[in-house]
Amino acid sequence: VKIKYDILGDSTGLPIVMTPFGTKNRAYLRSFARKLLADSPKLKLKILLWDRRNTGDSGISFGTVPIPEEEAEDLYSLLHNLSINQMHGFGCWVPSVLLGSSSGARLALLVAHAHPQCVAGLILAPPTGGGEAAARLLSWLYFLQYASLAQKAGSMQAVLASPHFSKMLTGDFERSAQLLSLPTSEFVEAMLRASALLYNDANTAPLLGLKEHALTSICVPSLIIHHGGKDKLHSLADASHATKLIPSATFKIAPTPASVCQVLIDFLSTILIRKAKL
């Protein structure tokens, strides 16, 4: 699958990967990435913004494993390919600090669990908890509504006409054709697999789609940020509990973009100090 990305900042700097939440594209994070770079010139950061498969400008593809796990493998492959192609000015991207909110935080944790050698640190801002109620809502928003459309229509045309895909693919005949060519039954199965990952032990898992051992296995410095307000999908209690499970994790409340930036700068400074000592 073709993955689209942008690289901002110092090509020789500490690599930071920012993953949007939900179905947002990389443009959603661009202004925040630029603010972080402007506020931290001494850190010499380089930031990668990317679109996950089936979002933004990236390719259309639904494989045989749950979509969140496919996305994690996409990022793992992207970072390795960028590092291999250092002669083209991409610089080394392994290991990287992975930053994500909600589903982006889940993806970061999946990569860190499966490929710890590729990760220098984690920033979860914040991760998704919420139990079965959250699983029910998010499964419908991101997966089951599309399975329902495809099943009722008996084709992928209704999926293409849905708000997310119609906005993403308007005027893009190549990717529209890719979506329409997918066998309906295979697409529905992919949506059900992704939904099942969120539902799996939803009321007992510390974070949605992640078992406890996936958190306790994390071996890199980790920062969990919460806005401090009420949030049924990303509760303060879930964020605090995850902090206790992840070794070497710290927890910060940052209610404004400016405070988030400062918390990030402080954390990234410790990563750079740690890296210099290795």
C-alpha positions as CSV (number, residue, x, y, z in Angstrom):
1,V,0.0,0.0,0.0
2,K,1.3,3.5,-0.9
3,I,1.8,5.6,2.2
4,K,1.9,9.4,1.9
5,Y,4.0,11.5,4.3
6,D,5.7,14.9,4.9
7,I,8.9,15.6,6.7
8,L,9.4,18.8,8.6
9,G,12.4,20.2,10.5
10,D,16.0,19.3,10.8
11,S,16.9,16.2,8.6
12,T,19.6,15.2,11.1
13,G,17.5,15.7,14.2
14,L,15.6,13.5,16.7
15,P,12.9,11.7,14.7
16,I,9.3,12.3,15.8
17,V,6.4,10.5,14.1
18,M,3.0,12.1,14.5
19,T,-0.1,10.0,13.8
20,P,-3.5,11.7,13.5
21,F,-6.5,10.3,15.4
22,G,-9.6,8.8,14.0
23,T,-9.8,9.2,10.2
24,K,-8.0,12.6,10.2
25,N,-5.2,13.2,7.6
26,R,-1.7,14.5,8.2
27,A,-2.7,18.0,7.4
28,Y,-4.6,18.1,10.7
29,L,-1.3,18.0,12.6
30,R,0.8,20.3,10.4
31,S,0.2,23.5,12.3
32,F,0.9,21.8,15.6
33,A,4.1,20.3,14.3
34,R,5.3,23.6,13.0
35,K,4.5,25.2,16.4
36,L,6.5,22.5,18.2
37,L,9.5,23.1,15.8
38,A,9.3,26.8,16.3
39,D,9.2,26.5,20.1
40,S,12.1,24.1,20.3
41,P,14.8,25.2,17.9
42,K,17.6,24.0,20.2
43,L,16.3,20.4,20.1
44,K,16.7,20.1,16.3
45,L,13.7,17.9,15.8
46,K,12.6,16.3,12.5
47,I,8.9,15.4,12.3
48,L,7.2,12.9,10.1
49,L,3.5,13.4,9.4
50,W,1.8,10.5,7.6
51,D,-1.6,9.3,6.4
52,R,-2.6,5.8,7.4
53,R,-3.9,3.5,4.8
54,N,-7.5,4.4,3.7
55,T,-7.1,8.0,5.0
56,G,-5.8,11.2,3.5
57,D,-3.7,10.6,0.4
58,S,-2.6,7.1,1.2
59,G,-3.6,4.0,-0.7
60,I,-6.8,1.9,-0.4
61,S,-6.1,-1.5,1.0
62,F,-7.7,-4.0,3.4
63,G,-5.7,-7.1,4.3
64,T,-6.2,-10.2,6.4
65,V,-5.3,-8.9,9.8
66,P,-7.2,-6.3,11.9
67,I,-6.7,-2.8,10.4
68,P,-5.0,-1.3,13.5
69,E,-2.4,-4.0,13.3
70,E,-2.0,-3.4,9.5
71,E,-1.4,0.3,10.2
72,A,1.2,-0.5,12.8
73,E,3.1,-2.7,10.3
74,D,2.7,0.1,7.6
75,L,4.5,2.5,10.0
76,Y,7.2,0.0,10.8
77,S,7.9,-0.6,7.1
78,L,7.8,3.2,6.4
79,L,10.4,4.0,9.0
80,H,12.7,1.2,7.8
81,N,12.4,2.3,4.2
82,L,13.2,5.9,5.1
83,S,16.3,4.8,7.0
84,I,17.5,2.6,4.2
85,N,17.2,5.6,1.8
86,Q,19.3,8.0,3.9
87,M,21.3,8.9,0.7
88,H,18.1,10.7,-0.5
89,G,18.2,13.0,2.5
90,F,15.6,11.3,4.7
91,G,18.1,10.6,7.5
92,C,17.8,7.8,10.0
93,W,14.3,7.1,11.3
94,V,15.0,4.2,13.6
95,P,14.5,4.5,16.5
96,S,11.8,7.2,16.5
97,V,9.6,8.9,19.1
98,L,6.0,8.0,18.3
99,L,3.3,10.5,19.1
100,G,-0.4,9.9,18.8
101,S,-3.8,10.6,20.3
102,S,-6.7,8.2,20.6
103,S,-6.3,5.7,17.8
104,G,-2.9,7.2,17.0
105,A,-1.8,6.4,20.5
106,R,-3.1,2.8,20.1
107,L,-1.0,2.5,16.9
108,A,2.1,3.8,18.7
109,L,1.7,1.2,21.4
110,L,1.2,-1.6,18.9
111,V,4.4,-0.6,17.1
112,A,6.3,-0.4,20.4
113,H,5.0,-3.8,21.5
114,A,5.8,-5.6,18.2
115,H,9.0,-3.7,17.2
116,P,10.6,-2.2,20.3
117,Q,13.9,-1.8,18.5
118,C,12.3,0.9,16.3
119,V,11.0,3.1,19.1
120,A,13.0,5.6,21.2
121,G,10.0,6.9,23.1
122,L,6.2,7.1,23.2
123,I,3.9,10.1,23.6
124,L,0.2,9.1,24.2
125,A,-2.0,12.2,24.2
126,P,-4.2,10.6,25.4
127,P,-4.9,6.9,24.7
128,T,-8.4,5.5,24.4
129,G,-10.1,3.6,27.2
130,G,-13.9,3.6,27.9
131,G,-14.6,-0.1,27.9
132,E,-17.4,-1.7,26.0
133,A,-19.4,1.5,25.5
134,A,-16.4,3.1,23.8
135,A,-15.8,-0.1,21.7
136,R,-19.4,0.0,20.5
137,L,-19.3,3.7,19.5
138,L,-15.9,3.6,17.8
139,S,-16.5,0.2,16.1
140,W,-19.6,1.7,14.5
141,L,-17.9,5.0,13.5
142,Y,-14.8,3.5,11.9
143,F,-15.8,0.0,10.8
144,L,-19.3,-1.4,11.2
145,Q,-21.2,1.5,9.5
146,Y,-19.2,0.7,6.3
147,A,-19.8,-3.0,6.7
148,S,-23.5,-2.3,7.0
149,L,-23.5,0.0,3.9
150,A,-21.6,-2.6,1.8
151,Q,-23.9,-5.5,2.9
152,K,-27.1,-3.6,2.3
153,A,-26.0,-2.4,-1.2
154,G,-24.3,-5.6,-2.2
155,S,-21.5,-3.5,-3.6
156,M,-18.8,-1.0,-2.7
157,Q,-20.6,1.9,-4.3
158,A,-22.4,2.9,-1.1
159,V,-19.1,2.9,0.8
160,L,-17.6,5.2,-1.8
161,A,-20.6,7.5,-1.4
162,S,-20.2,7.7,2.4
163,P,-19.0,11.1,3.9
164,H,-15.5,9.9,4.7
165,F,-14.6,8.1,1.5
166,S,-16.5,10.6,-0.8
167,K,-14.6,13.5,0.7
168,M,-11.3,11.7,0.6
169,L,-11.6,10.3,-2.9
170,T,-13.5,13.1,-4.8
171,G,-11.7,13.5,-8.2
172,D,-9.3,10.6,-7.4
173,F,-10.3,8.1,-10.0
174,E,-7.4,5.7,-9.3
175,R,-8.2,5.2,-5.6
176,S,-11.9,5.3,-6.2
177,A,-11.5,2.4,-8.6
178,Q,-9.4,0.6,-6.1
179,L,-12.2,0.9,-3.5
180,L,-14.9,-0.1,-6.0
181,S,-12.9,-3.2,-7.1
182,L,-12.8,-4.7,-3.6
183,P,-14.9,-7.8,-3.2
184,T,-17.7,-6.8,-0.9
185,S,-17.4,-9.9,1.3
186,E,-13.7,-9.4,1.9
187,F,-14.3,-5.7,2.8
188,V,-17.0,-6.7,5.3
189,E,-14.7,-9.3,6.8
190,A,-12.0,-6.7,7.2
191,M,-14.4,-4.3,9.0
192,L,-15.6,-7.1,11.3
193,R,-12.0,-8.1,12.2
194,A,-11.1,-4.5,13.1
195,S,-14.3,-4.2,15.2
196,A,-13.5,-7.4,17.0
197,L,-10.0,-6.1,18.0
198,L,-11.7,-3.2,19.8
199,Y,-14.3,-5.4,21.4
200,N,-11.8,-8.0,22.6
201,D,-11.9,-7.9,26.4
202,A,-13.1,-4.3,26.2
203,N,-14.3,-4.2,29.8
204,T,-11.1,-5.6,31.3
205,A,-8.4,-4.4,28.9
206,P,-6.6,-1.3,30.3
207,L,-6.9,0.5,27.0
208,L,-9.1,-0.2,24.0
209,G,-7.7,-2.9,21.7
210,L,-4.7,-3.5,23.9
211,K,-4.2,-6.2,26.5
212,E,-2.3,-5.6,29.7
213,H,0.9,-7.4,28.6
214,A,1.2,-5.0,25.6
215,L,1.6,-2.2,28.1
216,T,3.8,-3.9,30.6
217,S,6.1,-5.0,27.8
218,I,6.9,-1.4,26.8
219,C,10.6,-0.7,27.4
220,V,11.1,2.9,26.3
221,P,10.5,6.2,28.1
222,S,6.8,7.0,27.7
223,L,4.7,10.1,28.4
224,I,0.9,10.1,28.8
225,I,-0.7,13.5,28.4
226,H,-4.3,14.3,29.3
227,H,-6.3,17.5,28.9
228,G,-7.7,17.2,32.4
229,G,-11.4,17.5,31.5
230,K,-14.2,15.0,31.3
231,D,-13.9,12.6,28.4
232,K,-15.7,9.2,28.2
233,L,-13.5,7.9,25.5
234,H,-10.2,9.1,27.0
235,S,-10.8,9.3,30.7
236,L,-8.4,10.6,33.2
237,A,-8.7,7.4,35.2
238,D,-7.8,5.2,32.1
239,A,-4.8,7.4,31.3
240,S,-3.6,7.3,35.0
241,H,-4.0,3.5,35.1
242,A,-2.1,3.1,31.8
243,T,0.7,5.1,33.3
244,K,1.0,2.7,36.2
245,L,1.2,-0.3,33.8
246,I,3.8,1.1,31.4
247,P,7.3,0.9,32.9
248,S,9.2,4.3,32.9
249,A,5.9,6.1,32.1
250,T,5.2,9.6,33.3
251,F,1.8,11.4,33.4
252,K,1.1,15.1,32.8
253,I,-2.0,17.2,32.5
254,A,-1.8,19.8,29.8
255,P,-5.1,21.6,29.0
256,T,-3.9,24.0,26.2
257,P,-1.8,23.6,23.0
258,A,0.9,25.8,24.6
259,S,1.1,23.6,27.7
260,V,1.2,20.5,25.5
261,C,4.1,21.9,23.6
262,Q,6.0,22.6,26.8
263,V,5.4,19.2,28.2
264,L,6.6,17.7,24.9
265,I,9.7,19.8,24.9
266,D,10.6,18.8,28.4
267,F,10.1,15.1,27.6
268,L,12.0,15.2,24.3
269,S,14.9,16.9,26.1
270,T,15.1,13.9,28.4
271,I,15.1,11.6,25.4
272,L,18.0,13.5,23.8
273,I,20.0,13.4,27.1
274,R,19.4,9.7,27.4
275,K,20.4,9.2,23.8
276,A,23.6,11.1,24.3
277,K,24.6,8.8,27.2
278,L,24.2,5.7,25.1
